[in-house]
Amino acid sequence: MSDEPPPDAPRPSRTRFVLAGWLCALSAVLFLDRICMGQAAQDIQAELGLSNAELGYVFMAFTIAYGLFEVPTGRLGDRIGARAVLTRVVVWWSAFTALTGAVVGLKSLLVVRFLFGAGEAGAYPNTARVLSRWFPAAERGRVTGLMLTCAQLGGAAAPALTAALIWLAGWRLAFIAFGLVGVVWAVGFRLWFRDDPADHPRVNAAELALIRAGTAAPRPHGSIPWRAVARAPGVWLLAGIVMCSSFNSYLYFSWFSKYLQDGRGVAKGEAGLLTSLVLLGGAAGMLTGGVLADRVSRTADRVRARRRLGAAAYLISAATLATATTADSPLLLAALAAVGYMALQSTLPTWWASAIEQSGRNVGALFGLLNTCGILAGVASQGFVGWFTQYQADAGATGRQQWDPILWAYIGVLLAGAAGWTLYRFRPLDDGHEPHH
């Protein structure tokens, strides 16, 4: 008997793909608002009289807050739904993006960026919850890849766009303009989205059946199985992997433009374009990685396939960045960094698929826990660059001597990430289906 529906059966609606568009826009705004700070850093530093170490504290204030509020905001989404929480976090972070343009010194900048980070917390844990409720498992890789690609595109646009806005209106008005974008998204999303696809007026019965056939039935969130989490090596290996990824990503998010300007003597506008080039490499990796994640998920032994894909990508990224350290041309340096970042980011959709699967019914809270681990590594990355470059400057190093040695620390972290993927195993936290090992 054929599994195809009768010719006269109603075709599934495509509302979930409209939702994918909303999530892509969310990711783009998330990274636009996050990464614009890196391009504006030199202007802010000059006007407020900040040292590199103090600028590192500013970057860390955002990241610490982002990490602290990930689990509580993800848990809140498990309790009251992603619709309310995503609306809140976008309005909150947009307000503090705009207020960045009103700071008058180091203290006010630290407070505003901390509260900005608290606002952005929970965006991805609640997005993971939306994916688990609205998309069958066979579609999540491509949707995640496309969404994260848009995040990278937003991030890639941020340096060049910020440089242009600063040139036209100054860095203060640039932050106000970026803040308005998120408010528009939040209002539209609140009006359109529903937590359960069955409640959405544009989801017909055929699409709902397609979604429900490929997703776990919604269940009460229950208490978080912390003892099971502590005993699950897969959870902590995924945490270690995302820490390695985040440690490297935050180099490009926060410091790469300033590295090009201070370490390689590149003009501000060109530094913005070269940083955008690297982030575009990441976007290409996300898009490719989404397709690979779905293909890997359909293999007979998907966990082993994920391990091989992840380890190979991290090794390629490490080798490419090592080659970049020898490049004298800033353009060649950025191009090699872009290739390495593309390889690194190609693993993220696979990591998301693994994390959603590993988290079980408490996907909001446990995905938030894993993301918090990544954020902690981001804090370490931001603080490390600020401390190391200040240390080098105090020792009399300038230019490449001050900045280039940093890259070898990032190469070492990439090698650790490759080891983490090699060791990854899956162990379910509840009664979900256990894939092959």
SVG drawing of the C-alpha trace seen along z (x, -y; Angstrom):
<svg xmlns="http://www.w3.org/2000/svg" viewBox="-10 -63 69 65">
<polyline fill="none" stroke="black" stroke-width="0.4" points="0.0,0.0 1.4,-3.4 2.2,-5.9 1.3,-8.8 -1.9,-10.7 -4.9,-10.4 -4.7,-12.9 -7.7,-14.8 -6.3,-15.1 -5.6,-18.7 -1.9,-19.7 -0.1,-20.6 0.1,-24.3 3.5,-25.8 3.2,-28.0 6.2,-26.5 8.3,-27.9 7.0,-31.4 8.0,-30.8 11.5,-29.9 11.6,-33.4 10.7,-34.9 13.5,-32.9 16.0,-33.9 15.1,-37.6 15.5,-37.1 19.0,-35.6 20.0,-38.4 18.9,-41.1 20.5,-39.2 23.9,-39.3 23.6,-42.7 23.1,-44.2 25.7,-42.0 28.6,-42.5 28.1,-46.2 29.9,-46.9 33.1,-45.4 33.3,-47.9 32.4,-50.8 34.9,-49.8 37.7,-52.1 35.5,-55.2 34.0,-54.4 37.4,-53.7 38.8,-57.0 35.9,-59.1 35.6,-57.5 39.3,-57.1 39.3,-53.3 42.3,-51.0 42.3,-47.7 41.8,-45.9 38.8,-48.1 37.3,-47.5 37.7,-43.8 35.6,-44.3 32.9,-45.9 32.8,-43.0 32.7,-40.6 29.9,-42.5 27.5,-41.6 28.7,-38.0 28.6,-37.3 25.0,-38.6 24.1,-36.6 25.4,-33.4 23.9,-34.0 20.3,-34.4 20.4,-31.7 19.0,-28.8 16.4,-30.9 15.1,-32.4 15.1,-29.0 13.3,-27.5 10.8,-30.4 10.1,-29.4 9.4,-25.8 6.9,-27.1 5.0,-29.9 5.9,-29.4 8.4,-30.8 6.0,-33.5 5.9,-35.6 9.6,-35.1 11.0,-35.8 8.9,-39.0 10.3,-40.1 13.9,-39.4 13.9,-41.2 12.2,-44.3 14.6,-44.3 17.9,-43.9 16.7,-46.4 16.2,-49.0 19.6,-48.5 21.2,-48.5 19.7,-52.0 20.8,-53.1 24.4,-52.2 24.4,-55.4 23.7,-57.4 26.6,-56.2 28.9,-58.7 31.8,-56.6 33.1,-53.2 30.6,-52.5 27.5,-53.4 28.8,-51.4 29.4,-48.4 25.8,-48.6 24.1,-49.1 26.1,-46.3 25.4,-43.9 21.6,-44.6 21.9,-44.2 23.3,-40.7 20.6,-39.9 18.1,-40.8 19.6,-38.6 19.8,-35.6 17.2,-33.0 16.8,-33.8 18.4,-30.6 17.1,-28.3 13.6,-29.4 14.3,-29.2 15.3,-25.6 12.0,-25.0 10.2,-26.5 12.1,-24.2 11.2,-21.1 7.5,-22.0 7.1,-23.3 9.4,-21.2 9.8,-17.5 13.3,-16.2 14.1,-15.7 13.7,-19.4 15.4,-20.9 19.0,-20.8 18.2,-22.9 16.0,-25.3 18.7,-25.6 21.4,-26.0 19.4,-28.7 18.6,-30.5 22.3,-30.5 23.3,-31.6 21.1,-34.6 22.7,-35.2 26.1,-35.3 24.8,-37.5 23.5,-39.9 26.9,-39.7 28.7,-40.1 26.7,-43.2 27.3,-44.7 30.9,-45.9 30.5,-47.5 27.1,-48.9 28.3,-50.2 31.3,-51.9 29.0,-53.6 26.6,-54.8 29.4,-56.0 30.8,-58.0 27.4,-59.5 26.0,-60.1 28.4,-59.0 28.5,-55.9 25.8,-57.0 23.1,-57.4 24.2,-54.1 23.2,-52.2 19.9,-53.9 19.2,-53.0 20.1,-49.3 17.8,-49.2 14.7,-50.2 15.1,-47.2 14.5,-44.7 11.3,-46.5 9.7,-46.2 10.5,-42.4 9.1,-41.9 5.7,-43.5 5.3,-41.6 6.2,-38.2 3.9,-38.7 1.0,-39.2 1.8,-36.3 3.2,-33.4 1.5,-30.7 3.4,-28.3 1.4,-25.3 1.1,-25.0 -2.4,-23.5 -3.5,-27.0 -2.2,-28.9 -5.1,-29.7 -2.8,-29.2 -1.8,-25.6 -4.1,-23.1 -4.7,-19.6 -2.3,-18.1 0.6,-20.3 -0.2,-19.6 -0.1,-15.9 3.2,-16.3 4.7,-18.2 3.4,-15.9 4.5,-12.8 8.1,-13.9 8.2,-15.5 7.7,-14.2 4.3,-14.9 4.2,-17.9 4.6,-16.9 4.7,-18.7 8.2,-20.1 8.5,-18.5 11.5,-19.0 14.9,-19.2 16.7,-15.8 19.9,-17.4 21.3,-14.1 20.8,-12.5 22.4,-15.6 25.5,-15.3 25.9,-11.6 25.4,-12.1 28.8,-12.4 27.1,-13.5 25.8,-16.6 29.2,-17.7 31.0,-16.9 28.5,-19.0 29.1,-21.7 32.9,-21.4 32.4,-21.5 30.3,-24.6 32.8,-26.3 35.6,-25.7 33.3,-27.1 32.3,-30.1 35.8,-30.9 36.9,-31.2 33.7,-32.9 34.1,-35.7 37.5,-36.6 35.7,-37.6 32.7,-39.1 34.6,-41.4 38.2,-41.9 39.0,-41.0 38.3,-44.5 40.5,-46.1 43.2,-43.5 43.3,-44.4 43.5,-48.1 46.1,-48.0 48.0,-44.8 48.0,-45.1 47.7,-48.8 44.4,-48.5 42.1,-51.6 38.8,-51.5 36.6,-51.1 38.7,-48.3 38.9,-46.6 35.1,-46.5 34.9,-45.0 37.6,-42.3 35.8,-41.4 32.6,-41.1 34.4,-38.8 35.3,-36.5 31.7,-36.5 30.4,-35.8 32.6,-32.7 30.8,-31.7 27.5,-32.2 28.5,-30.0 29.5,-27.3 26.2,-27.5 24.2,-27.1 26.3,-24.1 26.2,-22.7 22.4,-22.7 22.3,-20.5 25.0,-18.2 23.1,-18.0 20.0,-16.6 21.9,-14.2 23.8,-13.0 20.6,-12.6 19.3,-10.2 22.3,-7.8 22.0,-4.5 24.6,-5.5 24.1,-9.2 26.0,-9.8 29.2,-8.3 28.6,-10.4 28.3,-13.5 31.5,-12.8 33.4,-12.4 32.0,-15.5 32.7,-17.6 36.2,-16.4 37.2,-16.9 35.8,-20.4 37.6,-21.5 40.9,-20.1 40.5,-22.0 39.7,-25.1 42.8,-24.8 45.1,-24.1 43.7,-27.1 44.1,-29.5 47.7,-28.3 48.4,-29.1 46.8,-32.5 49.3,-33.4 52.0,-33.4 50.2,-35.8 51.6,-39.2 48.7,-40.5 45.6,-41.5 43.4,-40.4 45.0,-36.9 44.8,-36.7 41.1,-37.5 40.4,-35.1 42.2,-32.3 40.3,-33.1 37.1,-33.1 37.8,-29.6 38.6,-28.3 35.6,-30.0 33.4,-28.4 34.7,-25.0 34.0,-25.7 30.5,-27.0 29.5,-24.2 29.3,-22.0 26.8,-24.2 23.6,-22.8 24.8,-19.3 25.6,-20.5 22.1,-22.0 20.5,-18.7 22.5,-16.8 21.7,-19.3 18.0,-19.3 18.0,-15.5 20.1,-15.3 17.9,-17.7 14.7,-15.7 11.5,-17.3 13.4,-20.2 14.9,-21.6 14.6,-25.2 16.4,-24.9 19.1,-22.3 19.8,-24.0 20.2,-27.2 22.7,-25.3 24.7,-24.3 24.6,-27.8 25.7,-29.2 28.8,-27.0 29.5,-28.5 29.0,-32.0 31.4,-31.4 34.0,-30.6 33.1,-33.8 33.8,-35.7 37.1,-34.0 37.9,-34.8 37.0,-38.5 38.9,-38.9 41.9,-37.0 42.4,-39.2 42.1,-42.4 44.5,-41.1 47.0,-39.7 47.3,-42.7 47.6,-45.0 50.3,-42.7 52.1,-42.8 51.8,-46.6 53.2,-47.0 56.1,-44.8 56.8,-47.2 55.3,-45.0 53.4,-46.8 51.7,-45.8 52.0,-42.2 54.2,-41.3 51.5,-42.5 48.6,-40.7 49.7,-37.8 50.6,-35.4 47.0,-35.4 46.0,-33.2 48.0,-30.2 45.8,-30.0 42.7,-29.8 44.4,-27.1 44.9,-25.1 41.2,-25.4 40.1,-24.2 42.2,-21.1 40.5,-20.5 37.1,-20.8 38.2,-18.2 39.0,-15.9 35.6,-16.6 33.7,-15.6 35.8,-12.4 34.7,-11.4 31.0,-12.4 28.4,-9.8 24.7,-10.0 22.8,-9.0 19.1,-9.9 18.0,-11.8 14.4,-10.5 12.4,-8.0 13.3,-9.4 14.5,-7.1 18.2,-6.3 20.1,-6.6 23.0,-4.4 26.3,-5.0"/>
</svg>
